[in-house]
Amino acid sequence: CPQATRAQKAKALWSLGVAYGRAGRWNDSSTALAEAMNLSHRPTADDWYRLANARYRAGMIPQSNEALSQALKLNPKHPRAIQMAQHIQGTRSQPSSTIRFASNSEFPSAERNP
């Protein structure tokens, strides 16, 4: 919408990304979340974690690692980011392990601060 502010566009894209994640549409989710974050002035560690999660589930492992690094850079004690990093380290030696840091039903709320 050409009349929407940058913040409004970011919020709408974030909500869309969350909805896609809840539906298990991880490629679409990661695209929408990344676009929302590009419009945001200050993405949080939670935002970066959510993007990392969507990218991981979409099979975009290098991009997921980049987003995860940003989350941990902003908050080195972010519990879910730490758990995800440990999981990724474990899957390098055990590729058949399953991800446990967030299920579709646990996918983050649409609430955020753009």
JORAPE-V996274 format. One record per helix or strand of 2 or more residues. SS is the DSSP state (2 for helix, 1 for strand). FROM is the first residue (numbers start at 1). LEN is the number of residues. Records with the same first field share a line. If there is no record, write none. Layout:
SS: FROM-LEN  FROM-LEN
//
This chain:
2: 6-17  26-14  45-13  61-14  79-15  104-3
//
